[in-house]
Amino acid sequence: MGSLLFRLLLLTLAVIVASAPPKKGHRRHNAVDWSNQFPESSKDPFEHDKWYHSRPEPSAEWVKKAIDEMIERDRKRKDYHSRGLDRLRKVKRNHAKG
């Protein structure tokens, strides 16, 4: 009789534990979903494009002049010749292109 009551108690306890709501995890994993806070109709779908297209395009001469100034500034540094940067102009041009 005692073992039957013990099994019934364990079964009841298991059902209670299984039906309990899940424990809240770390805040980062339960982050608030802000995507539904504002309706899609209130958002401007071209906001980023407006900013991007209003930005003036740099001319090739301006970019070349800026790169040459950077190279000249590097040449004036005293440790320039001790570094092995023989492709400095090409590296900086590629970096400036993005």
C-alpha positions in Angstrom: 0.0 0.0 0.0 2.8 2.4 0.9 4.6 1.8 -2.4 1.4 2.5 -4.3 0.9 5.8 -2.6 4.6 6.6 -3.2 4.2 5.9 -6.9 1.0 8.0 -7.1 2.8 10.9 -5.3 5.7 10.7 -7.8 3.4 10.6 -10.7 1.5 13.6 -9.5 4.7 15.5 -8.9 5.9 14.6 -12.4 2.7 15.9 -13.9 2.9 19.2 -12.0 6.5 19.7 -13.0 5.8 18.9 -16.6 2.9 21.3 -16.8 4.7 24.2 -15.2 5.4 27.2 -17.5 9.0 27.3 -18.8 11.5 29.3 -16.8 12.4 32.6 -18.2 15.9 32.4 -19.8 18.6 35.0 -20.1 17.4 38.4 -21.2 19.4 38.3 -24.4 17.6 35.2 -25.5 14.2 36.6 -24.6 14.7 39.9 -26.3 11.7 42.0 -27.2 10.7 41.7 -30.8 10.5 45.3 -31.9 9.5 44.5 -35.5 5.8 44.5 -34.7 5.8 47.7 -32.7 5.2 50.0 -35.7 3.0 49.1 -38.7 4.8 48.7 -42.0 2.7 51.5 -43.6 4.2 54.1 -41.3 7.8 53.2 -42.3 9.4 54.9 -45.3 10.8 52.1 -47.4 13.1 54.4 -49.3 14.6 56.3 -46.4 18.0 54.7 -46.8 18.0 55.2 -50.6 17.1 58.8 -50.2 20.2 59.4 -48.0 22.4 57.3 -50.3 21.5 59.0 -53.5 21.6 62.5 -52.1 25.3 62.0 -51.2 27.7 63.5 -53.7 29.8 61.0 -55.6 33.5 61.6 -55.1 35.4 62.5 -58.3 38.3 60.3 -59.4 40.7 63.3 -59.1 39.6 64.0 -55.6 40.1 60.3 -54.6 43.6 60.2 -56.2 44.6 63.4 -54.5 43.5 62.1 -51.1 45.4 58.9 -51.6 48.5 60.7 -52.7 48.3 62.9 -49.6 48.0 59.8 -47.4 51.0 58.2 -49.1 53.0 61.5 -48.7 52.1 61.7 -45.0 53.3 58.1 -44.6 56.6 58.8 -46.4 57.3 61.7 -44.0 57.2 59.4 -41.0 60.6 58.4 -39.8 59.9 54.6 -39.7 58.5 54.5 -43.3 61.6 52.9 -44.9 62.0 50.4 -42.2 58.6 48.9 -43.0 58.2 46.5 -45.9 55.3 48.3 -47.7 56.4 48.3 -51.3 52.8 48.2 -52.6 51.5 51.0 -50.5 49.7 52.9 -53.3 47.9 49.8 -54.6 46.9 48.7 -51.1 45.5 52.1 -50.2 43.7 52.5 -53.5 42.0 49.2 -53.1 41.1 50.1 -49.5 39.6 53.4 -50.6 37.5 51.7 -53.2 35.9 49.6 -50.4 
